[in-house]
Amino acid sequence: QVQLVESGGGLVQAGGSLRLSCAASGRTFSSYAMGWFRQAPGKEREFVAGISWSGRSTYYADSAKGRFTISRDNAKNTVSLQMNSLKPEDTAVYHCAIDLKAYGAGSPSTTDFGSWGQGTQVTVSS
């Protein structure tokens, strides 16, 4: 059973930056694609970014393109999300998730993400 623990959330002004991290344990991390999702109050959870097991492929929601960068460090079993130029509409609880199958690409259309972390709150003030 994999465990995912997110950190790095907080309160930031619009235009600011945050870096989220997700630490994984309990599985061979380097063999699995990872993803970041978010859920705002009253809204459904939505895909933000994904990264393949190798780190060579990345995918972003349109709302994240050009502002967010997903990366992974397989030696440290972590995946990060660098968020720049934050907007009030980015306010949400951010969760990381892991592909339920090995050697996936991390694309939201082909990846079966599961084993969600508890999330970290990101609040962007205007």
KAHUHU-V47339 format. One record per pair of residues at least 12 apart in sequence whose ideal C-beta (glycine too) atoms are under 10 Angstrom apart, sorted by the first residue. I is the first residue (numbers start at 0). GAP is how many residues later the second one is. D is the distance in Angstrom with one decimal. If there is no record, write none. Layout:
i=(I	I)
gap=(GAP	GAP)
d=(D	D)
This chain:
i=(0	0	0	0	1	1	1	1	1	1	1	1	1	1	1	1	1	1	2	2	2	2	2	2	2	2	2	3	3	3	3	3	3	3	3	3	3	3	3	3	3	3	3	3	3	4	4	4	4	4	4	4	4	4	4	4	5	5	5	5	5	5	5	5	5	5	5	5	5	5	5	5	5	6	6	6	6	6	6	6	6	7	7	7	7	7	7	7	7	7	7	8	8	8	8	8	8	8	8	8	8	9	9	9	9	9	10	10	10	10	10	10	11	11	11	11	11	11	11	11	12	12	12	12	12	13	13	13	13	13	13	13	13	13	14	14	14	14	14	14	15	15	15	15	15	15	16	16	16	16	16	16	17	17	17	17	17	17	17	17	17	17	17	17	18	18	18	18	18	18	18	19	19	19	19	19	19	19	19	19	19	19	19	19	19	19	20	20	20	20	20	20	20	20	21	21	21	21	21	21	21	21	21	21	21	21	21	21	21	21	22	22	22	22	22	22	23	23	23	23	23	23	23	23	23	23	24	25	25	25	26	26	26	26	27	27	27	27	28	28	28	28	28	28	28	28	28	28	29	29	29	29	29	29	29	29	29	30	30	30	30	30	30	30	30	30	31	31	31	31	31	31	31	31	31	31	31	31	31	31	31	31	32	32	32	32	32	32	32	32	32	32	32	32	32	32	32	32	32	32	32	32	32	32	32	32	32	33	33	33	33	33	33	33	33	33	33	33	33	33	33	33	33	33	33	33	33	33	34	34	34	34	34	34	34	34	34	34	34	34	34	34	34	34	34	34	34	34	34	35	35	35	35	35	35	35	35	35	35	35	35	35	35	35	35	35	35	35	36	36	36	36	36	36	36	36	36	36	36	36	36	36	37	37	37	37	37	37	37	37	37	37	37	37	37	38	38	38	38	38	39	39	39	39	39	39	40	40	40	42	44	44	44	44	44	44	45	45	45	45	45	46	46	46	46	46	46	46	46	46	46	46	47	47	47	47	47	47	47	47	47	47	47	47	47	47	48	48	48	48	48	48	48	48	48	48	48	48	48	48	49	49	49	49	49	49	49	49	49	49	49	49	49	50	50	50	50	50	50	50	50	50	50	51	51	51	51	51	51	51	51	52	52	52	52	52	52	52	52	52	52	53	53	53	53	53	54	54	54	54	54	54	54	55	55	56	56	56	56	57	57	57	57	57	57	58	58	58	58	58	58	58	59	60	62	62	62	63	63	63	65	65	66	66	66	66	66	66	66	67	67	67	67	67	67	67	68	68	68	68	69	69	69	71	77	78	78	78	78	79	80	80	80	80	82	82	85	85	85	85	86	86	87	87	87	87	88	88	89	89	89	90	90	90	90	90	90	91	91	91	91	91	91	92	92	92	92	92	92	93	93	93	93	93	94	94	94	94	94	94	95	95	95	95	95	95	95	96	96	96	96	96	96	96	97	97	97	97	97	97	97	98	98	98	98	98	99	99	99	99	100)
gap=(24	25	26	114	22	23	24	25	26	27	30	75	95	96	98	112	113	115	20	21	22	23	24	95	112	114	115	18	19	20	21	22	23	25	30	75	91	92	93	94	111	112	113	114	115	16	17	18	19	20	73	91	112	113	114	115	14	15	16	17	30	73	75	87	88	89	90	110	111	112	113	114	115	12	13	14	15	16	71	110	113	12	13	14	72	73	74	75	86	112	114	12	74	83	84	85	110	111	112	113	114	110	111	112	113	114	80	110	111	112	113	114	71	74	78	79	110	111	112	113	73	75	111	112	113	71	72	73	74	75	76	110	111	112	69	70	71	72	109	111	67	68	69	70	108	109	50	65	66	67	68	69	50	63	64	65	66	68	72	76	102	104	105	106	50	52	61	62	63	64	65	16	18	28	48	50	59	60	61	62	63	74	75	76	100	102	52	55	57	58	59	60	75	99	12	13	14	50	55	56	57	58	59	72	73	74	75	76	95	98	53	54	55	56	73	94	48	50	52	53	54	55	72	74	91	93	52	51	72	89	50	71	75	88	25	46	49	74	24	43	44	45	46	47	48	49	50	69	23	24	25	42	43	44	45	47	72	22	23	43	67	68	70	71	72	73	20	21	40	42	47	66	67	68	69	70	71	72	74	79	81	83	17	18	19	20	21	22	24	26	39	46	64	65	66	67	68	69	70	71	72	73	74	77	78	79	80	15	16	17	18	19	21	36	37	38	44	45	46	47	62	63	64	65	70	72	77	79	12	13	14	15	16	24	35	44	46	60	61	62	63	64	69	71	72	73	76	78	81	12	13	14	15	24	25	28	32	34	43	44	45	47	58	59	60	61	77	81	12	13	24	55	56	57	58	59	60	71	76	79	80	82	23	25	26	43	52	53	54	55	56	57	81	82	84	53	54	55	56	80	49	50	51	52	53	82	50	51	52	49	47	48	50	52	71	74	15	17	18	46	62	12	13	14	16	17	50	60	61	62	64	66	12	13	15	16	20	22	33	35	42	44	46	47	48	60	12	15	16	19	20	21	22	30	32	33	34	47	57	59	20	29	47	49	54	55	56	57	58	59	60	61	63	18	19	20	21	28	29	30	48	54	55	20	47	51	52	53	54	55	59	19	21	45	46	48	49	50	51	52	53	18	20	49	51	52	15	16	17	18	19	24	51	49	50	47	48	49	50	12	13	14	47	48	49	46	47	48	49	50	51	52	48	47	24	26	27	17	19	26	18	19	15	16	17	18	19	20	23	13	14	15	16	17	18	22	12	13	14	15	12	26	36	34	18	17	18	19	27	16	13	15	39	41	39	41	36	37	38	39	37	39	35	36	37	38	35	37	32	33	34	30	31	32	33	34	35	27	28	29	30	31	32	25	26	27	28	29	30	23	25	26	27	28	18	21	22	23	24	25	17	19	20	21	22	23	24	14	15	16	17	18	19	20	13	14	15	16	17	18	19	12	13	14	15	16	12	13	14	15	13)
d=(9.6	5.5	8.0	7.7	6.0	7.1	4.5	4.1	9.6	8.2	8.2	10.0	9.7	5.6	9.5	8.8	4.8	9.6	8.4	7.1	5.0	5.1	8.7	9.9	7.9	8.0	9.9	5.6	7.3	5.5	8.3	9.1	9.7	9.9	8.7	8.9	8.0	5.2	7.1	6.5	6.1	6.9	3.5	8.1	9.7	8.8	6.9	4.9	8.1	8.1	9.8	8.6	5.8	7.2	10.0	9.1	6.3	7.0	5.0	8.1	8.8	9.6	9.2	9.0	6.5	6.6	5.5	9.5	4.6	6.9	5.9	4.2	9.7	9.6	7.2	5.2	7.8	7.5	9.8	9.5	5.9	4.2	5.1	8.9	8.0	8.1	9.8	9.2	8.7	6.1	8.6	9.9	9.9	9.5	8.0	6.4	8.1	3.4	4.8	4.7	8.0	8.3	7.7	7.1	7.3	9.9	9.5	8.6	8.4	4.7	8.0	6.6	8.8	5.7	9.2	9.8	7.6	7.4	5.8	7.4	8.1	9.7	7.3	5.4	8.1	8.6	6.3	5.9	5.9	9.6	9.0	5.7	6.6	5.3	8.8	6.1	6.7	8.3	8.9	9.9	8.9	8.3	8.3	5.4	7.4	9.1	9.3	7.2	6.2	4.7	7.7	6.6	10.0	8.4	8.1	5.0	8.7	6.7	9.0	9.1	9.3	6.2	9.8	8.7	9.4	9.8	6.1	7.1	5.1	7.1	9.5	7.1	9.9	9.7	9.5	9.6	8.9	6.5	4.3	8.1	7.0	5.7	9.8	7.9	6.1	7.5	9.4	9.4	5.6	7.5	5.1	8.0	8.7	8.8	7.1	9.6	7.6	9.2	9.3	6.4	4.8	7.4	8.0	9.1	8.5	3.4	8.7	9.0	6.0	8.7	8.0	6.3	5.4	8.7	9.0	8.8	9.6	10.0	9.5	4.8	7.1	7.4	8.0	6.6	8.8	8.8	6.6	9.7	9.9	8.9	8.9	7.1	9.3	8.4	9.7	9.5	9.3	7.9	8.9	8.2	9.4	6.2	9.5	8.9	4.2	8.2	8.5	8.0	6.7	8.3	9.0	8.4	9.7	3.9	8.5	8.0	9.7	5.5	9.4	9.1	10.0	8.9	9.5	4.4	6.2	9.2	9.4	5.5	9.9	10.0	9.9	5.1	4.7	8.3	7.9	5.9	7.9	6.9	9.1	9.6	9.9	9.5	6.3	6.5	5.2	5.1	9.0	9.6	8.5	9.4	9.3	9.6	9.4	7.5	3.9	9.7	8.5	8.7	8.0	4.0	6.2	3.6	8.2	9.3	5.5	9.7	8.1	9.1	7.0	5.5	8.7	8.2	9.4	7.8	9.9	6.2	9.3	4.3	9.8	9.9	6.3	7.1	5.7	7.1	9.4	6.7	9.3	8.4	6.6	7.6	6.7	4.1	7.4	8.3	8.1	8.3	9.7	8.9	6.9	5.0	7.8	7.6	9.8	6.2	9.3	7.3	6.7	5.1	9.9	4.4	4.8	7.6	8.8	9.6	9.5	8.5	8.1	6.3	7.6	9.1	4.8	9.4	6.1	7.3	5.6	7.8	9.8	9.8	8.8	9.3	9.5	9.0	9.2	7.2	5.0	7.7	6.1	9.2	7.4	7.7	9.7	9.0	9.1	9.4	9.3	9.6	7.7	8.9	3.8	6.6	4.8	7.1	8.6	9.9	7.6	5.6	5.4	8.3	7.2	7.7	8.0	8.8	6.3	4.2	7.9	9.8	8.5	8.1	8.8	7.8	8.9	8.9	7.4	9.6	8.7	9.8	6.7	8.2	9.9	8.3	9.3	8.1	8.8	5.5	9.8	9.0	9.4	9.5	4.3	9.4	9.3	8.3	7.4	5.5	7.7	5.3	6.7	8.2	7.1	9.0	9.1	8.8	7.2	9.2	9.7	9.4	7.1	5.7	9.2	5.7	7.9	4.0	9.6	9.3	6.1	9.9	9.6	9.9	8.5	9.2	7.0	9.7	9.0	8.6	8.8	7.8	3.5	6.1	6.0	9.8	9.6	6.3	7.9	9.8	4.8	7.0	5.5	6.5	9.6	9.6	10.0	9.1	4.8	9.0	9.0	8.4	6.8	4.8	4.5	8.3	9.1	8.8	8.6	9.9	7.3	9.8	6.9	5.3	6.2	8.1	7.5	9.0	8.6	8.4	9.2	9.5	9.2	7.2	5.1	8.8	7.2	9.3	9.2	9.2	9.8	9.6	5.3	6.2	7.7	5.5	8.2	9.5	9.6	7.0	9.6	7.8	5.8	5.1	6.3	8.7	9.6	8.7	9.6	7.9	8.7	7.7	7.9	8.7	8.1	8.7	8.9	8.1	9.1	6.7	5.3	4.7	7.7	8.3	8.5	6.0	6.7	5.1	7.3	9.1	9.3	8.8	7.4	4.4	8.2	8.0	7.9	9.7	8.4	9.5	9.5	6.0	9.7	8.8	9.9	9.4	7.1	8.0	9.9	9.7	7.5	9.2	7.7	9.6	4.6	9.6	6.1	8.5	8.8	5.0	6.9	4.7	7.8	9.8	6.4	9.1	5.1	8.5	6.3	5.1	5.1	8.5	9.8	8.9	9.9	8.0	6.1	8.8	9.3	8.9	4.1	7.0	5.5	7.5	9.9	9.0	6.2	5.5	7.8	5.5	9.5	5.0	5.3	7.7	4.5	8.0	9.2	9.2	7.6	5.0	9.9	8.6	9.0	8.9	9.7	4.0	6.3	6.4	5.2	7.3	9.5	10.0	6.9	6.8	5.0	8.8	9.1	5.1	6.6	6.2	7.9	9.2	4.6	7.2	4.7	7.4	9.8)
